[in-house]
Amino acid sequence: MSQLMPIHLLSLGDKAIVEDLCGTERKVHRLREMGLGPGTEIEMVQPGSPCIIRLGEQRLCFRADESLNVLVALLPKPCEEPDYQMALVEPSP
């Protein structure tokens, strides 16, 4: 399993899975009402404070104090295909 980190530490374009919601029962309930719960995949759209994340087709904005209540596991970045260049090699005489 990947190390857990607060959501505000994600970089632009990072994708992560929500692992835990910390805070008062009221705050956790509100985050779940917005669709943010364990197992949810998110993407960082704007890092910083406030940070903006993409959750499905919606975007959510968090101030620094709120973002500390969401712990995520960073997803690995997809491997990019290498840029192969092909060249015709003529056999030497």
N, C-alpha and C positions, 0 to 999 in steps of 0.2 A: 504494500500500500504506500502511496505517496505521502510525504509529510504534510500535515495540515498547516494552513496559514490563513491569516485574516484576509478577507476579500480585497481590501484596499491595497494589498501588496502585489496584486496581479499587474502585469504590464499590458500595454495596448495590444489587443488581439489575442491575449492568453485565453484559453478555454479551461474550465475547471468544473468539478463536480462538487456540489454542496454536500458536506459531510455532517455538519453540526450547526445548530442554531443555539446561541448562548444569550442569556438575558432573562428578563422578567417574563413571567407567563404571558402577560399582555403583549410584550414586544414580539415574542416568539409566535404567538397566535396571529399577530398582524402580518408578520413576514410570511407565514403559511397561507394566509388569506390572499396575499399577492402572488402566490404560486411558487414561493421560494421555500423549498424544504429539502431534507436529505435525499440525495439521488438526483437532484435537478442539475442539468448541465447549463452553465452560464458562459458568457463571453464578455471580457472587459472591452468596453467601447471608449471610455474616457477615464484614464487613471487619475488619481489625485483626490482632492476633497473639494467639492463632492465628486464621487466617482459615479460613472454610469455603466450599467451592465445590460447586456441583452439576455433576455429570458424568453426563449421562443420567439414570438413575433412582437413582444413588447420590450420596452426599455424601462429600467428602474434606476432611480438616482438615490445615492446614499451619502449622507454627511459622515465625517470621520467617526463620530461616536457610534452611529448606527452600524457602520461597516464592521466594527470590531465584534459584532454579535453574529457574524456569518463566517464560519470556518470552511475552507475549501481545500480540495486536493487538485493540484495542477495536472491537467491532462497533457500527455506528451504531444509535441508538435508533429504533424504528419511529415513523413520523409518526402523530400522533394526528389523527383526523378533527375538523375544526372543529365547534363546536357552533352550528349555524345555527338561528336562530329565525325562524320564518315568521310574518308578520303580514298580515292582509287589509287592503289599502289601498283605501278607497272613493274613487272619483274625486270631485273637488270639483265642485259645481254651477256 
